[in-house]
Amino acid sequence: MNLVLDSSIALAWTYADEAADAILHVFDDVRANGAWVPALWRWEVANVLQANVLRGRHSADFRDAALSALAIAPIKVDREAEQQAWRATLHLAQRHRLTVYDASYLEIALRRRVALATLDRQLRTAAEKEGLHLLGM
């Protein structure tokens, strides 16, 4: 696994109108090599998809199909990330003015020395300052 996948990329992939070539390339890489995520990733993705059901953007069937497609991708939860929440992750959040949630993606990428795939501008800026390779734009 050579990248950390944040929820913004996963969600952009699920919506065809948001899936630019860069997003499709990230998912080609995920399919071929897998990706790391923090445990909260599943809640973030499910929350946005459910919120969009409630807003009428798409049906519950679409939500369920998107989650099924993501479930079969070789995406693994990094269990060490939870241990870092009150240490490295919190310090990264403070240093880069990120939420601790967003900093969890940064912490995994730094610790594992892999690329970070995100569309979040603030997280991209922090990753650049930390010298990480970025994917997704």
N, C-alpha and C positions, 0 to 999 in steps of 0.2 A: 504494500500500500504506500503510495507516494504522494498522498494529499489528504488534507482535512477539508471536508465538505460542509459548508454552512447551510442553514435553512434557506437563505435567499436564492442560492443556486438551485437547490432541490425544487423550490417552488417555481422558479422561472422555468425549469425543465418541464414541470407538470402542465404549465399553460403554454400551449403552442404559440400564442401571440407574443410571448415573452422569451421564447427560446431562440435567441440569436445563435449564430454559428459558434461563438465562443462557449456558450452553455452546452451546445451539442458536443463540442470537443471535450469538455470536462466530463460529460457523461460517457463518452467513448472511453476515456481514461478510467473512469470509475468501473465500467463494465469489464475492462481488461485487467485492471490492477487493484480494484477495491478502493475504499476510502475510510478514513477515521472520522468519528463524530463524538461529541459528548452525549451523555444520556439524555440531556434536555432536548436534543435535536428532534426526537420523535414527537415530543409535546409541542415544540414550536411548529413543526410541519403540520401536524394534525390540527392545531389550534387555528392556523390561517385557513386551512381547507374548510374546517367547520364554520369559521366566521363567514367565509364566502358562500357557504350553503345558506346560512341565516340571512345574508345580504341579497340572496337571489342571483349571485354571479354564476353559480352552477348547481347541479343537483347533488344529492347525497350519493347517487350512483357514480358520478364523476369523482367525488371525493374518495369513495371506496376503491375505485379503479386506480386512481393515482397512488393511494397508499399501498395497494397490492403490487403495483409496478415497482415502487420504491422498496418494498419488503423483500423482493427477490434480487435486488442489486446487492453486490458484495460490499455492504457497508457495515462496519464494525464499531461498536461502542468502545471507546477508550476508557477502561475502568480506572486507570490511574488519575484521570482528570478530576474525579470526585475528591481524591486525596489532596489535590492541589488547590481546591476552591478557596481555602482560607489562607493560602500561602502565595504561591507564585501567581495564581490567577488574580487574586485580589490586588496584588502589587502591580500587575500589568494593567488592570482596570484603572487603578489610581494614576499610574504613570501616563497612560494614554487617554484618560478621561472617557473610558468605555464602561458600559454596563459589565457586571461580572459575567453575565451570560455570554456577551460577545467576546469578552476576554478569554473565556474557556476555549474557544476555537483557536485563538492566538496561542495560548499556552500549549495546546496539543501540538500545533504545527512547530513551535519552537523546540519543544522537548523531543519530538520525533524527527526533527530536521527534515520536514517535508513541506511542500507547497500548500498554500491556503487558497481555496476557491470560495470567493465571496463577491457579492455585488454591493455590500455595505461600504459606503465611502469612508466613514470614520474608522472602520475596522481595516480597510485597505491602507489607509494612511498609517495606522499603527503598525501594520505588518511591514510596510515599506521602511519605516523607521527602525524596525527590528531586523531588517535585511532579509526578509522572507521572499521567496518567489511567489508571485500571485497569479491566479488563474481566474477567468470568468469575464473579462472585459476585453 
